[in-house]
Amino acid sequence: MSLNPEITDWKNKTVWIIGASSGIGAETARLLLLKGARVALSARTVASLQTLAETAAPETTLIAPMDISQASEVEQAFNNIQAQWDTPDLTLVVAGTYQEMRAWDFDRKAASKLLDINLNGPLNVLDVLLPKLLKRAKGGLGMVASVAGYRGLPKALIYGASKAALINLTEALYFDLAPKGISVYLINPGFVDTPLTKNNKFSMPDLMTPQDAAKALVKGLEAGEFEITFPKSFVRKMKLAQLLPYKQYFAAVRRSTHL
């Protein structure tokens, strides 16, 4: 039995995608528009949002630019969506960033900036969204974390910690919101070919296209899954690694990454 209600029809549903300018967010927006949803597009890059909106009918898209790390901008974007379309039926927090970091490269300012986007950003969204969802006692919220949040990994000193916190946060949200009629989705991708991953200088097993990632994400939403993961082959390996004792885990990661 699914942990969330299944979604059988996207027509007349309003979806707010935060981080819709590129990658998984943009492709998910395109797919949901094709399925008949109205999609509010948020990100910092207005030009990219406008280009995406031009591919759809004007009445099915709404541009609400914002920087997720700035609480005032999140509130303004949400108020704009509220004024024109009411509270979204589903909000997907896809926005995030990555910076490679190891202990000998630790940079507190860079770490704080990453946390502002990956963790404090979603908290800014919760601040404006939760009161409306709880008042309506319906709707949905999806958080894009990462399999990098399952366990510590080299080169992901702060990134992995931010995603681990987001996983824990989303699990706790499910406990509180599901009994009140609100769907909660935890989205944990593996490697997806996006502007962020193009900077990686290491092997990325089972690398997916953003289009395939979006299809997997939407399929999981429609099935009512709580944790939506892709690609399945890579995620299975990461879930198995979660079960290993530390001695075996550290050895296995060093062997596979040569780090």
BATI-619426 format. One line per 8 residues: number of its first residue (from 0); for each residue y, x, z of N, C-alpha, C, O. Coordinates in nm, 3 decimals. Layout:
% residues N
NUM) Y:X:Z:Y:X:Z:Y:X:Z:Y:X:Z; ...
***
This chain:
% residues 259
0) -0.119:0.085:0.000:0.000:0.000:0.000:0.124:0.088:0.000:0.131:0.184:0.076; 0.222:0.056:-0.085:0.343:0.136:-0.095:0.428:0.121:0.031:0.426:0.017:0.096; 0.501:0.226:0.065:0.587:0.223:0.183:0.720:0.155:0.156:0.792:0.120:0.250; 0.754:0.135:0.029:0.874:0.060:-0.010:0.833:-0.049:-0.108:0.728:-0.039:-0.172; 0.914:-0.154:-0.122:0.883:-0.256:-0.223:0.887:-0.197:-0.364:0.968:-0.108:-0.392; 0.801:-0.246:-0.451:0.802:-0.201:-0.589:0.927:-0.256:-0.661:0.979:-0.362:-0.626; 0.972:-0.181:-0.760:1.084:-0.225:-0.844:1.027:-0.259:-0.980:0.979:-0.170:-1.052; 1.031:-0.385:-1.015:0.970:-0.429:-1.141:1.072:-0.453:-1.252:1.035:-0.463:-1.369
8) 1.199:-0.462:-1.216:1.302:-0.491:-1.316:1.433:-0.427:-1.272:1.480:-0.451:-1.160; 1.493:-0.347:-1.359:1.619:-0.280:-1.327:1.740:-0.361:-1.374:1.853:-0.326:-1.340; 1.719:-0.465:-1.449:1.832:-0.544:-1.498:1.906:-0.607:-1.380:1.845:-0.659:-1.287; 2.037:-0.602:-1.387:2.127:-0.655:-1.284:2.125:-0.574:-1.154:2.186:-0.614:-1.055; 2.056:-0.459:-1.154:2.060:-0.370:-1.038:2.169:-0.265:-1.058:2.189:-0.214:-1.169; 2.238:-0.235:-0.950:2.343:-0.134:-0.952:2.294:-0.010:-0.879:2.250:-0.017:-0.765; 2.301:0.104:-0.947:2.253:0.231:-0.890:2.370:0.330:-0.886:2.440:0.348:-0.986; 2.389:0.392:-0.772:2.491:0.497:-0.756:2.419:0.631:-0.756:2.340:0.659:-0.666
16) 2.445:0.713:-0.857:2.383:0.846:-0.865:2.488:0.951:-0.835:2.587:0.965:-0.908; 2.466:1.025:-0.729:2.557:1.131:-0.686:2.498:1.264:-0.730:2.390:1.303:-0.685; 2.568:1.333:-0.819:2.515:1.451:-0.883:2.466:1.417:-1.022:2.360:1.463:-1.064; 2.546:1.335:-1.094:2.503:1.282:-1.223:2.556:1.361:-1.342:2.540:1.317:-1.456; 2.618:1.475:-1.318:2.682:1.546:-1.429:2.583:1.627:-1.512:2.613:1.660:-1.627; 2.466:1.661:-1.456:2.370:1.744:-1.530:2.233:1.731:-1.465:2.217:1.665:-1.363; 2.133:1.794:-1.527:2.001:1.805:-1.468:1.934:1.672:-1.437:1.944:1.577:-1.515; 1.865:1.667:-1.323:1.787:1.549:-1.285:1.877:1.426:-1.273:1.839:1.317:-1.317
24) 1.995:1.443:-1.215:2.084:1.329:-1.196:2.127:1.266:-1.326:2.123:1.144:-1.340; 2.168:1.349:-1.423:2.213:1.297:-1.552:2.099:1.228:-1.627:2.118:1.120:-1.684; 1.981:1.289:-1.626:1.869:1.231:-1.700:1.818:1.103:-1.633:1.774:1.011:-1.701; 1.825:1.098:-1.500:1.787:0.975:-1.430:1.885:0.864:-1.464:1.845:0.749:-1.483; 2.012:0.897:-1.472:2.113:0.798:-1.511:2.085:0.744:-1.650:2.089:0.623:-1.673; 2.057:0.833:-1.743:2.028:0.790:-1.882:1.907:0.696:-1.886:1.909:0.594:-1.955; 1.804:0.732:-1.812:1.682:0.652:-1.814:1.706:0.514:-1.752:1.658:0.413:-1.806; 1.777:0.508:-1.642:1.802:0.380:-1.577:1.894:0.292:-1.661:1.880:0.170:-1.662
32) 1.987:0.354:-1.731:2.072:0.276:-1.822:1.988:0.214:-1.934:2.010:0.099:-1.973; 1.893:0.291:-1.985:1.803:0.238:-2.088:1.719:0.121:-2.037:1.683:0.031:-2.112; 1.689:0.125:-1.908:1.607:0.020:-1.847:1.689:-0.102:-1.806:1.635:-0.200:-1.755; 1.821:-0.095:-1.828:1.904:-0.212:-1.803:1.986:-0.212:-1.676:2.053:-0.311:-1.646; 1.983:-0.103:-1.600:2.061:-0.096:-1.477:2.208:-0.066:-1.507:2.242:-0.012:-1.612; 2.294:-0.102:-1.414:2.431:-0.053:-1.414:2.434:0.071:-1.326:2.376:0.071:-1.217; 2.499:0.176:-1.372:2.494:0.303:-1.301:2.634:0.356:-1.274:2.713:0.377:-1.367; 2.664:0.378:-1.147:2.787:0.445:-1.107:2.760:0.595:-1.101:2.665:0.639:-1.038
40) 2.844:0.672:-1.169:2.822:0.815:-1.186:2.920:0.895:-1.101:3.042:0.879:-1.114; 2.867:0.980:-1.014:2.953:1.064:-0.931:2.913:1.210:-0.943:2.794:1.244:-0.948; 3.012:1.296:-0.947:2.997:1.442:-0.946:3.139:1.498:-0.949:3.236:1.423:-0.956; 3.149:1.629:-0.943:3.282:1.692:-0.949:3.332:1.705:-1.092:3.453:1.702:-1.115; 3.241:1.720:-1.188:3.279:1.747:-1.326:3.303:1.616:-1.401:3.209:1.554:-1.450; 3.429:1.576:-1.411:3.463:1.446:-1.471:3.426:1.442:-1.619:3.376:1.340:-1.667; 3.449:1.550:-1.691:3.422:1.552:-1.835:3.275:1.524:-1.864:3.244:1.451:-1.958; 3.185:1.579:-1.784:3.042:1.555:-1.804:3.006:1.410:-1.777:2.923:1.351:-1.847
48) 3.070:1.352:-1.677:3.044:1.211:-1.646:3.094:1.121:-1.760:3.029:1.023:-1.795; 3.210:1.156:-1.815:3.265:1.078:-1.927:3.175:1.086:-2.049:3.153:0.986:-2.117; 3.123:1.204:-2.077:3.031:1.221:-2.190:2.907:1.135:-2.172:2.861:1.071:-2.267; 2.853:1.133:-2.051:2.736:1.052:-2.022:2.768:0.903:-2.035:2.690:0.827:-2.092; 2.882:0.862:-1.983:2.921:0.722:-1.987:2.940:0.672:-2.130:2.917:0.555:-2.159; 2.982:0.762:-2.219:3.007:0.723:-2.358:2.881:0.683:-2.433:2.887:0.618:-2.537; 2.765:0.721:-2.378:2.638:0.688:-2.445:2.589:0.548:-2.409:2.489:0.502:-2.463; 2.659:0.480:-2.317:2.616:0.349:-2.271:2.727:0.246:-2.294:2.841:0.281:-2.327
56) 2.692:0.120:-2.277:2.792:0.014:-2.288:2.892:0.027:-2.174:2.852:0.058:-2.061; 3.019:0.003:-2.200:3.122:0.022:-2.097:3.096:-0.056:-1.968:3.127:-0.008:-1.859; 3.040:-0.176:-1.980:3.020:-0.258:-1.861:2.902:-0.211:-1.775:2.882:-0.262:-1.665; 2.824:-0.116:-1.825:2.707:-0.070:-1.749:2.730:0.062:-1.677:2.642:0.107:-1.604; 2.844:0.125:-1.696:2.872:0.252:-1.628:3.007:0.247:-1.559:3.100:0.179:-1.602; 3.014:0.320:-1.450:3.138:0.334:-1.374:3.149:0.478:-1.328:3.057:0.530:-1.265; 3.258:0.543:-1.359:3.278:0.683:-1.319:3.353:0.686:-1.186:3.462:0.631:-1.173; 3.292:0.753:-1.089:3.352:0.766:-0.956:3.345:0.913:-0.915:3.260:0.950:-0.834
64) 3.433:0.997:-0.970:3.425:1.141:-0.943:3.451:1.174:-0.797:3.531:1.108:-0.729; 3.383:1.277:-0.749:3.403:1.319:-0.610:3.332:1.451:-0.586:3.244:1.491:-0.662; 3.371:1.517:-0.481:3.302:1.635:-0.428:3.229:1.588:-0.303:3.292:1.549:-0.205; 3.096:1.592:-0.307:3.017:1.537:-0.196:3.045:1.607:-0.063:3.021:1.549:0.043; 3.095:1.728:-0.068:3.123:1.801:0.056:3.254:1.758:0.121:3.285:1.800:0.233; 3.331:1.674:0.053:3.460:1.628:0.105:3.448:1.480:0.145:3.437:1.393:0.059; 3.451:1.455:0.274:3.429:1.320:0.324:3.529:1.220:0.267:3.492:1.107:0.235; 3.655:1.260:0.253:3.757:1.168:0.202:3.730:1.129:0.057:3.754:1.015:0.017
72) 3.680:1.223:-0.022:3.649:1.193:-0.162:3.527:1.102:-0.174:3.523:1.014:-0.261; 3.430:1.123:-0.088:3.312:1.035:-0.087:3.354:0.892:-0.053:3.310:0.796:-0.116; 3.439:0.879:0.047:3.486:0.747:0.087:3.564:0.680:-0.025:3.547:0.560:-0.050; 3.649:0.755:-0.091:3.729:0.699:-0.200:3.640:0.654:-0.316:3.660:0.546:-0.372; 3.542:0.736:-0.352:3.450:0.699:-0.460:3.371:0.574:-0.424:3.355:0.484:-0.507; 3.324:0.567:-0.301:3.247:0.450:-0.257:3.333:0.325:-0.258:3.288:0.219:-0.300; 3.456:0.336:-0.211:3.546:0.221:-0.210:3.575:0.173:-0.353:3.589:0.053:-0.377; 3.583:0.266:-0.446:3.605:0.231:-0.586:3.487:0.150:-0.641:3.506:0.049:-0.709
80) 3.366:0.197:-0.610:3.245:0.125:-0.654:3.239:-0.013:-0.589:3.206:-0.113:-0.653; 3.270:-0.018:-0.459:3.269:-0.145:-0.387:3.364:-0.246:-0.450:3.332:-0.363:-0.467; 3.484:-0.196:-0.483:3.587:-0.285:-0.536:3.548:-0.344:-0.671:3.581:-0.458:-0.702; 3.478:-0.264:-0.752:3.445:-0.310:-0.887:3.307:-0.374:-0.899:3.287:-0.468:-0.976; 3.210:-0.322:-0.820:3.073:-0.370:-0.836:3.007:-0.416:-0.707:2.895:-0.468:-0.713; 3.068:-0.401:-0.593:3.006:-0.429:-0.464:2.915:-0.312:-0.423:2.908:-0.212:-0.494; 2.846:-0.326:-0.311:2.760:-0.219:-0.260:2.643:-0.196:-0.354:2.578:-0.292:-0.396; 2.613:-0.071:-0.390:2.501:-0.044:-0.482:2.368:-0.093:-0.425:2.345:-0.090:-0.304
88) 2.281:-0.139:-0.515:2.146:-0.176:-0.473:2.064:-0.052:-0.436:1.975:-0.059:-0.351; 2.096:0.059:-0.500:2.024:0.184:-0.474:2.121:0.300:-0.489:2.196:0.308:-0.586; 2.118:0.390:-0.393:2.198:0.513:-0.400:2.103:0.632:-0.403:2.015:0.645:-0.318; 2.122:0.720:-0.501:2.042:0.841:-0.513:2.132:0.961:-0.492:2.225:0.985:-0.569; 2.103:1.038:-0.388:2.181:1.158:-0.358:2.108:1.277:-0.420:2.016:1.334:-0.361; 2.151:1.312:-0.539:2.086:1.419:-0.616:2.165:1.549:-0.605:2.109:1.657:-0.627; 2.291:1.542:-0.571:2.379:1.659:-0.568:2.325:1.766:-0.473:2.278:1.736:-0.363; 2.332:1.889:-0.518:2.288:2.001:-0.435:2.319:2.131:-0.504:2.351:2.134:-0.623
96) 2.309:2.239:-0.429:2.334:2.370:-0.489:2.235:2.471:-0.433:2.166:2.445:-0.335; 2.228:2.585:-0.498:2.136:2.692:-0.457:2.205:2.825:-0.470:2.274:2.851:-0.568; 2.185:2.910:-0.372:2.228:3.049:-0.382:2.119:3.136:-0.323:2.080:3.119:-0.207; 2.072:3.229:-0.403:1.971:3.321:-0.354:2.028:3.401:-0.237:2.140:3.452:-0.245; 1.951:3.412:-0.131:1.997:3.489:-0.016:1.877:3.541:0.062:1.779:3.471:0.085; 1.888:3.667:0.102:1.788:3.727:0.189:1.858:3.781:0.313:1.981:3.785:0.317; 1.782:3.821:0.412:1.842:3.859:0.541:1.943:3.971:0.527:2.046:3.970:0.594; 1.914:4.068:0.439:2.005:4.182:0.424:2.128:4.149:0.339:2.220:4.229:0.327
104) 2.128:4.027:0.279:2.244:3.982:0.202:2.317:3.869:0.273:2.402:3.803:0.212; 2.286:3.845:0.399:2.339:3.727:0.467:2.491:3.722:0.461:2.560:3.820:0.491; 2.541:3.606:0.419:2.685:3.583:0.405:2.715:3.449:0.471:2.678:3.344:0.420; 2.783:3.454:0.585:2.805:3.332:0.662:2.888:3.230:0.585:2.859:3.110:0.591; 2.989:3.276:0.514:3.074:3.183:0.439:2.995:3.114:0.327:3.007:2.993:0.306; 2.915:3.193:0.258:2.832:3.135:0.151:2.730:3.038:0.210:2.702:2.933:0.152; 2.673:3.075:0.325:2.576:2.987:0.390:2.640:2.855:0.431:2.581:2.748:0.411; 2.759:2.862:0.486:2.829:2.740:0.529:2.864:2.651:0.410:2.855:2.529:0.417
112) 2.904:2.714:0.299:2.937:2.637:0.178:2.814:2.564:0.126:2.822:2.448:0.086; 2.700:2.633:0.126:2.576:2.571:0.080:2.538:2.454:0.169:2.498:2.348:0.119; 2.551:2.472:0.300:2.518:2.364:0.393:2.615:2.247:0.379:2.575:2.132:0.398; 2.741:2.275:0.347:2.838:2.168:0.327:2.796:2.075:0.214:2.816:1.954:0.221; 2.738:2.133:0.109:2.696:2.052:-0.006:2.559:1.989:0.017:2.540:1.870:-0.004; 2.463:2.070:0.060:2.323:2.024:0.067:2.292:1.937:0.188:2.200:1.855:0.182; 2.365:1.954:0.297:2.334:1.879:0.418:2.451:1.794:0.465:2.435:1.674:0.488; 2.568:1.854:0.481:2.683:1.775:0.525:2.724:1.674:0.419:2.775:1.567:0.452
120) 2.702:1.708:0.291:2.732:1.614:0.183:2.656:1.483:0.198:2.718:1.377:0.199; 2.523:1.488:0.209:2.448:1.364:0.233:2.493:1.289:0.359:2.490:1.166:0.362; 2.534:1.363:0.463:2.584:1.296:0.583:2.713:1.220:0.553:2.736:1.112:0.608; 2.797:1.276:0.466:2.918:1.206:0.424:2.883:1.074:0.354:2.951:0.973:0.373; 2.777:1.077:0.274:2.733:0.956:0.205:2.681:0.854:0.306:2.713:0.736:0.297; 2.601:0.899:0.401:2.549:0.807:0.502:2.661:0.741:0.581:2.651:0.624:0.618; 2.767:0.815:0.605:2.879:0.765:0.685:2.941:0.640:0.622:2.978:0.547:0.694; 2.953:0.638:0.489:3.014:0.522:0.423:2.911:0.416:0.385:2.943:0.298:0.377
128) 2.787:0.459:0.361:2.687:0.369:0.306:2.609:0.290:0.412:2.583:0.171:0.394; 2.572:0.356:0.521:2.485:0.292:0.618:2.540:0.161:0.675:2.465:0.064:0.684; 2.667:0.155:0.713:2.716:0.026:0.768:2.699:-0.089:0.669:2.666:-0.201:0.710; 2.721:-0.064:0.540:2.706:-0.170:0.440:2.559:-0.209:0.421:2.527:-0.328:0.412; 2.471:-0.109:0.415:2.329:-0.139:0.398:2.276:-0.219:0.517:2.201:-0.315:0.500; 2.315:-0.178:0.638:2.265:-0.245:0.758:2.319:-0.388:0.767:2.250:-0.478:0.814; 2.442:-0.407:0.723:2.500:-0.542:0.725:2.429:-0.635:0.627:2.407:-0.752:0.656; 2.393:-0.580:0.511:2.326:-0.660:0.408:2.177:-0.675:0.435:2.114:-0.770:0.390
136) 2.121:-0.579:0.510:1.976:-0.576:0.538:1.894:-0.574:0.410:1.789:-0.637:0.401; 1.944:-0.501:0.311:1.870:-0.481:0.187:1.933:-0.363:0.114:2.040:-0.315:0.151; 1.865:-0.318:0.008:1.913:-0.204:-0.068:1.821:-0.085:-0.053:1.714:-0.095:0.007; 1.863:0.029:-0.107:1.779:0.147:-0.102:1.860:0.275:-0.104:1.974:0.278:-0.150; 1.798:0.381:-0.054:1.862:0.512:-0.045:1.758:0.619:-0.075:1.653:0.623:-0.013; 1.788:0.707:-0.172:1.698:0.816:-0.206:1.767:0.950:-0.188:1.880:0.969:-0.235; 1.701:1.042:-0.122:1.752:1.177:-0.099:1.670:1.278:-0.177:1.548:1.283:-0.162; 1.735:1.359:-0.259:1.665:1.465:-0.330:1.670:1.591:-0.244:1.776:1.651:-0.225
144) 1.555:1.631:-0.193:1.541:1.754:-0.116:1.474:1.857:-0.206:1.524:1.885:-0.315; 1.362:1.915:-0.164:1.291:2.014:-0.245:1.163:2.054:-0.174:1.155:2.049:-0.051; 1.064:2.094:-0.252:0.943:2.150:-0.190:0.974:2.280:-0.117:0.895:2.326:-0.035; 1.090:2.340:-0.147:1.132:2.460:-0.075:1.160:2.431:0.072:1.173:2.523:0.153; 1.169:2.303:0.106:1.189:2.266:0.245:1.061:2.252:0.324:1.065:2.230:0.445; 0.945:2.265:0.258:0.818:2.251:0.329:0.796:2.365:0.428:0.757:2.342:0.543; 0.821:2.489:0.383:0.804:2.606:0.469:0.902:2.714:0.422:0.955:2.707:0.311; 0.923:2.814:0.507:1.015:2.922:0.471:0.966:3.002:0.351:0.846:3.028:0.337
152) 1.060:3.039:0.265:1.028:3.115:0.144:1.128:3.229:0.126:1.244:3.216:0.164; 1.083:3.342:0.068:1.177:3.449:0.039:1.280:3.404:-0.064:1.250:3.324:-0.152; 1.401:3.456:-0.053:1.515:3.427:-0.140:1.576:3.289:-0.116:1.671:3.250:-0.184; 1.521:3.215:-0.020:1.572:3.080:0.008:1.616:3.069:0.154:1.588:2.969:0.220; 1.683:3.172:0.202:1.712:3.183:0.345:1.787:3.062:0.398:1.750:3.008:0.502; 1.891:3.016:0.329:1.968:2.901:0.373:1.932:2.776:0.293:1.928:2.666:0.348; 1.906:2.794:0.166:1.868:2.680:0.081:1.748:2.607:0.139:1.751:2.485:0.154; 1.643:2.680:0.170:1.522:2.618:0.224:1.548:2.547:0.355:1.494:2.439:0.380
160) 1.632:2.606:0.440:1.665:2.543:0.568:1.739:2.412:0.547:1.715:2.315:0.618; 1.830:2.409:0.449:1.905:2.286:0.421:1.812:2.176:0.372:1.828:2.059:0.408; 1.715:2.212:0.290:1.623:2.112:0.236:1.522:2.068:0.343:1.480:1.952:0.343; 1.483:2.158:0.431:1.394:2.119:0.542:1.465:2.017:0.631:1.404:1.920:0.676; 1.592:2.041:0.657:1.669:1.946:0.738:1.680:1.811:0.668:1.673:1.707:0.733; 1.698:1.813:0.537:1.712:1.689:0.461:1.581:1.610:0.460:1.582:1.487:0.466; 1.468:1.682:0.452:1.338:1.616:0.459:1.322:1.545:0.594:1.285:1.428:0.600; 1.352:1.617:0.701:1.340:1.561:0.835:1.434:1.441:0.852:1.395:1.339:0.909
168) 1.556:1.454:0.803:1.654:1.346:0.811:1.604:1.221:0.740:1.616:1.110:0.793; 1.550:1.238:0.621:1.505:1.123:0.542:1.385:1.055:0.607:1.373:0.932:0.604; 1.296:1.134:0.664:1.183:1.076:0.737:1.232:0.991:0.854:1.182:0.881:0.877; 1.330:1.043:0.928:1.386:0.967:1.041:1.457:0.841:0.994:1.450:0.737:1.059; 1.526:0.850:0.880:1.591:0.732:0.825:1.491:0.622:0.792:1.518:0.504:0.813; 1.374:0.661:0.742:1.272:0.561:0.709:1.231:0.482:0.834:1.218:0.360:0.829; 1.211:0.552:0.944:1.174:0.484:1.068:1.276:0.376:1.104:1.240:0.267:1.147; 1.404:0.408:1.088:1.510:0.317:1.131:1.542:0.208:1.028:1.572:0.095:1.066
176) 1.536:0.242:0.899:1.586:0.150:0.797:1.479:0.059:0.737:1.507:-0.056:0.705; 1.357:0.109:0.722:1.252:0.028:0.659:1.228:-0.105:0.732:1.215:-0.208:0.665; 1.223:-0.107:0.866:1.203:-0.236:0.934:1.319:-0.333:0.913:1.305:-0.453:0.937; 1.432:-0.283:0.870:1.550:-0.368:0.847:1.564:-0.409:0.700:1.667:-0.464:0.660; 1.460:-0.383:0.621:1.460:-0.428:0.483:1.524:-0.332:0.384:1.552:-0.370:0.271; 1.547:-0.207:0.426:1.614:-0.108:0.341:1.512:-0.003:0.297:1.446:0.058:0.381; 1.499:0.017:0.166:1.405:0.116:0.113:1.460:0.256:0.130:1.581:0.279:0.115; 1.372:0.350:0.160:1.410:0.491:0.176:1.314:0.576:0.094:1.192:0.560:0.103
184) 1.369:0.667:0.014:1.288:0.752:-0.073:1.321:0.900:-0.047:1.438:0.939:-0.042; 1.218:0.979:-0.031:1.231:1.125:-0.019:1.182:1.186:-0.149:1.064:1.173:-0.184; 1.271:1.253:-0.220:1.238:1.307:-0.352:1.231:1.460:-0.342:1.333:1.525:-0.318; 1.112:1.515:-0.360:1.090:1.659:-0.345:1.043:1.720:-0.477:0.924:1.722:-0.505; 1.138:1.770:-0.557:1.098:1.835:-0.682:1.048:1.977:-0.659:1.080:2.041:-0.559; 0.968:2.024:-0.755:0.939:2.166:-0.766:1.044:2.228:-0.857:1.163:2.198:-0.843; 1.001:2.314:-0.948:1.097:2.380:-1.038:1.129:2.290:-1.158:1.040:2.245:-1.229; 1.260:2.266:-1.177:1.308:2.187:-1.290:1.413:2.271:-1.363:1.496:2.338:-1.301
192) 1.408:2.267:-1.495:1.497:2.348:-1.578:1.638:2.288:-1.577:1.670:2.202:-1.659; 1.721:2.335:-1.485:1.858:2.286:-1.468:1.953:2.406:-1.470:1.907:2.521:-1.468; 2.084:2.382:-1.474:2.179:2.494:-1.469:2.158:2.584:-1.347:2.184:2.704:-1.355; 2.113:2.528:-1.234:2.091:2.610:-1.115:1.971:2.702:-1.132:1.979:2.820:-1.098; 1.859:2.650:-1.183:1.738:2.732:-1.192:1.747:2.836:-1.304:1.669:2.931:-1.305; 1.839:2.818:-1.398:1.853:2.917:-1.505:1.895:3.053:-1.451:1.876:3.155:-1.518; 1.951:3.057:-1.331:1.992:3.183:-1.270:1.880:3.254:-1.196:1.896:3.368:-1.153; 1.766:3.187:-1.180:1.655:3.248:-1.106:1.597:3.366:-1.183:1.577:3.359:-1.304
200) 1.569:3.472:-1.112:1.512:3.593:-1.173:1.368:3.612:-1.128:1.320:3.725:-1.120; 1.300:3.504:-1.100:1.160:3.511:-1.060:1.081:3.403:-1.134:1.138:3.311:-1.193; 0.950:3.417:-1.131:0.862:3.322:-1.199:0.875:3.183:-1.137:0.879:3.170:-1.015; 0.881:3.081:-1.222:0.890:2.942:-1.174:0.770:2.865:-1.228:0.775:2.812:-1.339; 0.662:2.857:-1.149:0.540:2.790:-1.197:0.564:2.642:-1.230:0.639:2.574:-1.160; 0.501:2.594:-1.335:0.503:2.452:-1.372:0.644:2.399:-1.392:0.675:2.286:-1.354; 0.730:2.480:-1.450:0.869:2.441:-1.474:0.875:2.313:-1.558:0.812:2.304:-1.664; 0.951:2.214:-1.512:0.962:2.086:-1.580:1.096:2.074:-1.651:1.193:2.140:-1.614
208) 1.100:1.990:-1.753:1.227:1.955:-1.814:1.295:1.849:-1.727:1.226:1.775:-1.656; 1.428:1.840:-1.732:1.496:1.735:-1.657:1.452:1.595:-1.700:1.448:1.503:-1.619; 1.421:1.580:-1.828:1.377:1.449:-1.878:1.245:1.407:-1.813:1.230:1.292:-1.771; 1.149:1.500:-1.805:1.022:1.469:-1.741:1.038:1.446:-1.591:0.971:1.362:-1.532; 1.129:1.522:-1.531:1.156:1.503:-1.388:1.213:1.364:-1.362:1.174:1.297:-1.266; 1.305:1.320:-1.447:1.365:1.188:-1.431:1.259:1.079:-1.447:1.260:0.981:-1.372; 1.169:1.095:-1.543:1.063:0.997:-1.562:0.974:0.987:-1.438:0.937:0.878:-1.395; 0.941:1.103:-1.379:0.858:1.104:-1.259:0.932:1.040:-1.141:0.872:0.968:-1.062
216) 1.061:1.068:-1.131:1.142:1.012:-1.022:1.147:0.860:-1.033:1.121:0.790:-0.935; 1.179:0.810:-1.151:1.191:0.665:-1.169:1.055:0.597:-1.152:1.048:0.488:-1.096; 0.949:0.659:-1.200:0.815:0.605:-1.181:0.783:0.590:-1.032:0.725:0.490:-0.990; 0.822:0.690:-0.954:0.799:0.684:-0.809:0.880:0.574:-0.743:0.830:0.504:-0.654; 1.005:0.557:-0.787:1.087:0.448:-0.734:1.023:0.313:-0.765:1.013:0.226:-0.678; 0.980:0.297:-0.888:0.921:0.170:-0.930:0.792:0.139:-0.854:0.762:0.023:-0.827; 0.718:0.243:-0.820:0.592:0.225:-0.747:0.614:0.204:-0.597:0.520:0.171:-0.525; 0.738:0.222:-0.550:0.767:0.205:-0.408:0.722:0.321:-0.321:0.704:0.304:-0.200
224) 0.704:0.438:-0.380:0.660:0.554:-0.302:0.770:0.597:-0.205:0.889:0.583:-0.234; 0.729:0.650:-0.090:0.828:0.710:0.000:0.858:0.852:-0.046:0.973:0.883:-0.076; 0.756:0.938:-0.052:0.779:1.073:-0.102:0.744:1.078:-0.251:0.630:1.052:-0.290; 0.842:1.110:-0.330:0.826:1.121:-0.475:0.830:1.268:-0.510:0.933:1.334:-0.491; 0.721:1.322:-0.562:0.711:1.466:-0.589:0.674:1.492:-0.734:0.606:1.411:-0.798; 0.719:1.604:-0.784:0.686:1.648:-0.920:0.724:1.794:-0.934:0.820:1.840:-0.871; 0.650:1.870:-1.019:0.525:1.835:-1.086:0.409:1.834:-0.986:0.406:1.915:-0.893; 0.315:1.746:-1.005:0.209:1.724:-0.907:0.125:1.849:-0.884:0.087:1.876:-0.771
232) 0.096:1.925:-0.990:0.009:2.041:-0.975:0.070:2.145:-0.882:0.001:2.202:-0.797; 0.200:2.170:-0.898:0.268:2.267:-0.813:0.284:2.214:-0.671:0.267:2.288:-0.574; 0.316:2.087:-0.659:0.337:2.029:-0.526:0.208:2.032:-0.445:0.212:2.056:-0.324; 0.095:2.009:-0.510:-0.033:2.016:-0.438:-0.054:2.154:-0.376:-0.103:2.165:-0.263; -0.016:2.258:-0.450:-0.030:2.393:-0.395:0.063:2.414:-0.275:0.025:2.476:-0.176; 0.184:2.363:-0.285:0.279:2.378:-0.175:0.235:2.299:-0.052:0.254:2.344:0.061; 0.176:2.182:-0.073:0.128:2.104:0.041:0.008:2.171:0.107:-0.008:2.167:0.229; -0.076:2.234:0.026:-0.188:2.310:0.082:-0.136:2.427:0.164:-0.190:2.458:0.270
240) -0.031:2.492:0.114:0.027:2.605:0.186:0.083:2.563:0.321:0.087:2.643:0.415; 0.127:2.436:0.333:0.177:2.386:0.461:0.070:2.391:0.570:0.102:2.402:0.688; -0.056:2.383:0.528:-0.164:2.376:0.626:-0.214:2.512:0.671:-0.289:2.522:0.769; -0.172:2.618:0.601:-0.223:2.751:0.633:-0.163:2.804:0.763:-0.045:2.783:0.790; -0.242:2.873:0.844:-0.186:2.946:0.958:-0.088:3.052:0.908:-0.096:3.095:0.793; 0.004:3.094:0.993:0.110:3.185:0.948:0.057:3.313:0.885:0.112:3.359:0.786; -0.048:3.371:0.941:-0.099:3.497:0.887:-0.141:3.480:0.742:-0.107:3.562:0.657; -0.215:3.373:0.714:-0.261:3.347:0.577:-0.144:3.303:0.488:-0.139:3.339:0.370
248) -0.052:3.226:0.544:0.062:3.178:0.465:0.149:3.294:0.418:0.181:3.304:0.300; 0.188:3.380:0.511:0.275:3.493:0.474:0.207:3.582:0.369:0.271:3.628:0.275; 0.077:3.605:0.389:0.003:3.690:0.295:-0.004:3.624:0.157:0.014:3.691:0.055; -0.029:3.494:0.153:-0.041:3.424:0.025:0.091:3.423:-0.051:0.092:3.443:-0.173; 0.202:3.401:0.018:0.332:3.399:-0.049:0.368:3.538:-0.100:0.423:3.551:-0.210; 0.338:3.641:-0.023:0.367:3.777:-0.069:0.286:3.811:-0.192:0.336:3.876:-0.284; 0.160:3.768:-0.195:0.076:3.794:-0.312:0.129:3.723:-0.435:0.131:3.781:-0.544; 0.171:3.598:-0.420:0.210:3.518:-0.535:0.350:3.551:-0.586:0.378:3.536:-0.705
256) 0.439:3.596:-0.496:0.576:3.623:-0.536:0.606:3.771:-0.552:0.705:3.809:-0.615; 0.520:3.857:-0.495:0.543:4.002:-0.492:0.672:4.035:-0.419:0.739:4.133:-0.452; 0.707:3.953:-0.319:0.830:3.976:-0.241:0.796:3.998:-0.095:0.886:4.019:-0.013
***
